[in-house]
Amino acid sequence: MTKKDFLNLLEKKILILDGATGTELQKRGLPNGVCPEKWVIDNPETLIAVQRSYKEAGSNIVYSCSFGANQIKLEEFDLQDKVYEMNKRLAEISREAVGKDTFVAGDMSPTGMFVEPFGDLSFEDAVNCYKSQAKGLLDGGVDLFVIETMLDIQETRAAVIAIREICDLPIMVSMTFQQDGYTLTGTDPLTALITLQSLGVTAFGCNCSTGPKEMLEIIKKLKPFATIPLLAKPNAGLPQLIDGKTCYTMDESEFATYVPHFAEAGVNLFGGCCGTTPLYIKASKDKLNNIEPISPVRKTISALSSSRGNLILEDSRALAVIGERINPTGKKMLQAELKEGSFNLVKEFAFEQERAGASVLDVNMGMSGIDEKSMMLKSIDLLSRISKLPLSIDSSYPDVIESALRLYPGRALINSISCEESKLEKLLEIASKYGAIFILLPLDDSGIPETAEERITLINRALKAMEKYGLDKSSIVVDGIVMTVSTSPKAANESLKLINWVSSELKANTVLGLSNVSFGLPERRWVNSTFLSMGIYNGLTMAIMNPNEDVLMNAKFSSDLIVGRDIGSKDYISRFSAVENVVKQSEVTTLSSGEKIFKAILDGDKSLIETYISQALDENMPAKEIVDKYLISAINKVGDLYDKKIYFLPQLISSAEAMKRGFTILEPKLAEDIGGKTTKEKIIIATVKGDIHDIGKNIVALMLKNYGFDVIDLGKDVSAEAIIETAKRENVKLIGLSALMTTTMVEMKNVIELAKKENLSLKFMIGGAVITEDYAKEIMADGYAKDSVDGVKVAKTLLGL
């Protein structure tokens, strides 16, 4: 099936997806703890029966039973060498089940590891992992692909790129958003949509984690910005434990009452996730009879994204500032740092510009004496973790731009693409592949045209060349190209004429680099700020400038207000009603050693924590004081920022890793200070029997260790007997249990009951994606932890610390 065929079909009707497969297989004999994919291959008739029942219920698309059949997941069962043949066979079984008149989607899911820049799995390793799976599914005859239940935008990008590099079949993506509206790594639905639809995904939506009521609200928020069809696969409400079994109390009739509302909100594909059965699919299909689908309301959208935020470019919005500071040109200190492989100033400039009001960070690593590509990738890695702002990739070399776009976990801006023949085609191809927006320079091999009319001719030529790559005016930000008025008095006026034409006639975005206009003049800020205001009046969308220059920023906010871009004067009032005190990296020299340690933990700076702790120890600061006054207080602050959704999982992990490194240095010294080995409170932590998911459990373990607990991590798929035996042997008072699946959460109760049966005085805290506080009370657990930060709080409370 081609993308065009798929989209044409969705214009005619809302397609019905299948429901839960895992629980249906378990009803028919799939045991806990085995590799489901291998079991299905050995018992194909079971899956065939399940999928035929979904087809009979009305499913137009069924998912192949290959959810966990990627190399990393199959390593759990020593099947990593069977990826291709297993996926091929699984696709063939689904085809046998539903025939040729029902579509088979090749199902791909998380590996269970975080991908760089948020984790240890390299991006290319992730791409190759998914590529080997996709090849098997493709050769097995799937009609399209679905990447589902994704928690991490970067891992999702890796899967999409893997598929796109081997075929051109349609790709559906559904991510899992928590109750707070974010993925595990802090991406909101709109940001994910902007990133993935630009990358070439054919349909986007969400599945699992919530019931239909909550998921409906996500679809409503996405529809106004979607250029592609939307899908929804909600759970049958939230799970409850009834008579020792996990149950979903929302029956098929209640579930189906939401279906018309999903259609009205603009969903184009609908199915069910956990707790749903063929009965739910039939009830849903019946509700969709004679309901016409609502196609995407947009054909294009000009927007940028990072992993944790987005920037939508429209003429009614305030001017977006592209921070220009991360550029070694003319900055001797930055040049010296980069040659030493240090990124402290890069980090400082990023923090300063974000706090000062930048909307985008321009990143340029072009200088002699360094490997530009390597340094660009390291900058992308750093900035993606510490900033929520989208990035502008600034390089003269296409290979540097391509490498950066491939790694970047969002939709970036390319600075820039000109009409020069040697670069135009190559860079347009790169922009198209990775879905980037780019600054279009209306200049060619003859140089910069003097008049606006000549530049318009080049813009039209570029737009014609872009058609070949599926790009249109929504993909460009036209540079007004201003020359200095001291030597070219009419230059600024020609730039403004061009800005006005692009904004009013072409209806596209524009940008100006302000500094050129005043080159060679005294008191340049006044010329720059006046020119900026005139640009905003003529429809300017973006400006490349230093957001730390108050005169420029004040001109921006007042001009936005005057031309009607600041509705309700909110931005203007916010700008001038409060001044935030910001500690700059350049001011760190005035901080004490302890304050430097605190800041390093807050920033997640593993590279400096050792130096700062060594300085503190050289000043005879007691190790216990360093831990109690600075390390613990800093990580508490990080936890507070995490609770407030100012920090997200990547920052939490970075800070935890920095603290872990600090503890490694201090542990021997702590032992010396108290005359022997340090004593820690022991905690057992484990993922229960039958559940092989451990990413959340690992994060909790890391946080507990950083708070001084002696964590005994038993891993995943751990039996109740093994957990209790370890507790007795190690004389442990607290056990932490994790489960991600509704089918395995009942094992938690078994562990607690076994402890009671053996008359052990133990406390239990539980957590995981499917766990609730009500469930904890129901099985008589002592505490419920909603995340890793909460886990530390609960552990300390239960142990009386």
SULVENFEN-V592001 format. One record per backbone hydrogen bond with DSSP energy under -0.5 kcal/mol. CO is the residue of the C=O (numbers start at 1). NH is the residue of the N-H. Records with the same first field share a line. If there is no record, write none. Layout:
# SULVENFEN-V592001
CO: NH + NH
This chain:
# SULVENFEN-V592001
1: 170
2: 6
3: 7
4: 8
5: 9
6: 10
7: 11
8: 12
9: 12 + 13
13: 15
15: 17 + 270
16: 60 + 61
18: 272
21: 25
22: 26
23: 27
24: 28
25: 28 + 30
26: 29
31: 34
34: 36
35: 39
36: 40
37: 41
38: 42
39: 43
41: 44
43: 46 + 47
44: 48
45: 49
46: 50
47: 51
48: 52
49: 53
50: 54
51: 55
52: 56
53: 57
54: 58 + 59
55: 58
60: 103
62: 105
64: 66
66: 69
67: 109
70: 74
71: 75
73: 76
74: 77 + 79
75: 78
79: 82
80: 83
82: 86
83: 87
84: 88
85: 89
86: 90
87: 91
88: 92
89: 93
90: 94
91: 95
92: 96
93: 97
94: 98
95: 99
103: 62 + 105
104: 106 + 143 + 144
105: 64 + 107
106: 146
108: 148
114: 121
115: 118
121: 116
122: 126
123: 127
124: 128
125: 129
126: 130
127: 131
128: 132
129: 133
130: 134
131: 135
132: 136
133: 137
134: 138
135: 139
136: 140
137: 142
138: 141
144: 106
145: 172
146: 108 + 148
147: 174
150: 176
151: 185
152: 156
153: 157
154: 158
155: 159
156: 160
157: 161
158: 162
159: 163
160: 164
161: 165
163: 166 + 167
170: 145
171: 202 + 203
172: 147
173: 205
174: 150
175: 177 + 207
178: 181
181: 189
182: 178
183: 186
184: 649
187: 183
188: 192
189: 193
190: 194
191: 195
192: 196
193: 197
194: 198
195: 199
196: 200 + 201
197: 200
202: 229
203: 173
204: 231
205: 175
206: 233
208: 210
210: 235
211: 215
212: 216
213: 217
214: 218
215: 219
216: 220
217: 221
218: 222
219: 223
220: 224
222: 225 + 226
223: 226 + 297
226: 298
229: 204
230: 268 + 269
231: 206
232: 271
233: 208
234: 273
235: 212 + 237
236: 250
238: 249
240: 242 + 247
242: 245
245: 242
247: 240 + 249
249: 251
251: 255
252: 256
253: 257
254: 257 + 258
255: 258
256: 259 + 260
258: 261 + 262
259: 263
260: 264
261: 265
262: 266 + 267
263: 266
268: 15
269: 232
270: 17
271: 234
273: 20 + 276
274: 236
276: 20
277: 280 + 281
278: 282
279: 283
280: 284
281: 285
282: 286
283: 287
284: 288
285: 288 + 289
286: 289
288: 291
290: 292
293: 295
301: 303
302: 313
304: 311
309: 306
311: 304 + 313
312: 314
314: 317
320: 322 + 543
321: 323 + 359 + 360
322: 545
323: 362
325: 327
326: 364
328: 331
330: 332
331: 335
332: 336
333: 337
334: 338
335: 339
336: 340
337: 340 + 342
338: 341
343: 347
344: 348
345: 349
346: 350
347: 351
348: 352
349: 353
350: 354
351: 355
352: 356
353: 357 + 358
354: 357
359: 390
360: 323 + 362
361: 392
362: 326 + 364
363: 394
364: 328
365: 367
367: 370
370: 372
371: 375
372: 376
373: 377
374: 378
375: 379
376: 380
377: 381
378: 382
379: 383
380: 384
381: 385
382: 385 + 386
383: 387
390: 361
391: 393 + 413
392: 363 + 394
393: 395 + 415
394: 365
396: 398
397: 400 + 401
398: 402
399: 403
400: 404
401: 405
402: 406
403: 407
404: 408
408: 410
410: 412
411: 305
412: 437
413: 393 + 415
414: 416 + 439
415: 395
417: 441
420: 423 + 424
421: 425
423: 427
424: 428
425: 429
426: 430
427: 431
428: 432
429: 433
430: 434
431: 435 + 436
432: 435
437: 414
438: 440 + 477
439: 417 + 441
440: 442 + 479
441: 419 + 443
442: 449
443: 419
444: 447
447: 444 + 449
451: 455
452: 456
453: 457
454: 458
455: 459
456: 460
457: 461
458: 462
459: 463
460: 464
461: 465
462: 466
463: 467
464: 467
465: 468
466: 469 + 471
467: 470
472: 475
473: 476
475: 438
476: 509
477: 440
478: 511
479: 442
484: 487 + 488
488: 491
490: 494
491: 495
492: 496
493: 497
494: 498
495: 499
496: 500
497: 501
498: 502
499: 503
500: 504
501: 505 + 506
502: 507 + 508
509: 478
510: 541 + 542
511: 480
512: 514 + 544
513: 516
514: 517
515: 518
516: 519
517: 485
518: 521
523: 526 + 527
524: 528
525: 529
526: 530
527: 531
528: 532
529: 533
530: 534
531: 535
532: 536
533: 537
534: 538
535: 540
536: 539
541: 320
542: 512
543: 322 + 545
544: 514
545: 324 + 547
546: 549
548: 550
549: 553
550: 554
551: 555
552: 556
553: 557
554: 558
555: 559
556: 560
557: 561
558: 562
559: 563
560: 565 + 566
561: 564
565: 567
566: 569
567: 570
569: 573
570: 574
571: 575
572: 576
573: 577
574: 578
580: 582
582: 584
584: 587
585: 588
587: 590
588: 591
592: 596
593: 597
594: 598
595: 599
596: 600
597: 601
598: 602
599: 603
600: 604 + 605
601: 604
604: 606
605: 608 + 609
606: 610
608: 612
609: 613
610: 614
611: 615
612: 616
613: 617
614: 618
615: 619
616: 621
617: 620
622: 626
623: 627
624: 628
625: 629 + 630
626: 630 + 631
627: 632
630: 634
631: 635
632: 636
633: 637
634: 638
635: 639
636: 640
637: 641
638: 642
639: 643
640: 644
641: 646 + 647
642: 645
648: 651 + 652
649: 653
650: 654
651: 655
652: 656
653: 657
654: 658
655: 659
656: 660
657: 661
658: 662
659: 663
660: 664
661: 665
662: 666
663: 667
664: 668
666: 670
667: 671
668: 672
669: 673
670: 674
671: 676
672: 675
678: 680
681: 710
682: 733 + 734
683: 712
684: 736
685: 714 + 715
686: 738
687: 718
688: 691 + 717
690: 33 + 692
691: 717
692: 694
694: 698
695: 699
696: 700
697: 701
698: 702
699: 703
700: 704
701: 705
702: 706
703: 707
704: 707 + 709
705: 708
709: 711
710: 683 + 712
711: 713
712: 685 + 714
715: 687
718: 689
719: 723
720: 724
721: 725
722: 726
723: 727
724: 728
725: 729
726: 730
727: 731 + 732
733: 763
734: 684
735: 737 + 765
736: 686
737: 767
738: 688
739: 770
741: 744 + 745
744: 747
745: 748 + 749
746: 749 + 750
747: 751
748: 752
749: 753
750: 754
751: 755
752: 756
753: 757
754: 758
755: 760
756: 759
760: 762
763: 735
764: 782 + 783
765: 737
766: 785
767: 739
768: 771
772: 776
773: 777
774: 778
775: 779
776: 781
777: 780
783: 766
784: 786
787: 791
788: 792
789: 793
790: 794
791: 795
792: 796
793: 797
794: 798
795: 799
796: 801
797: 800
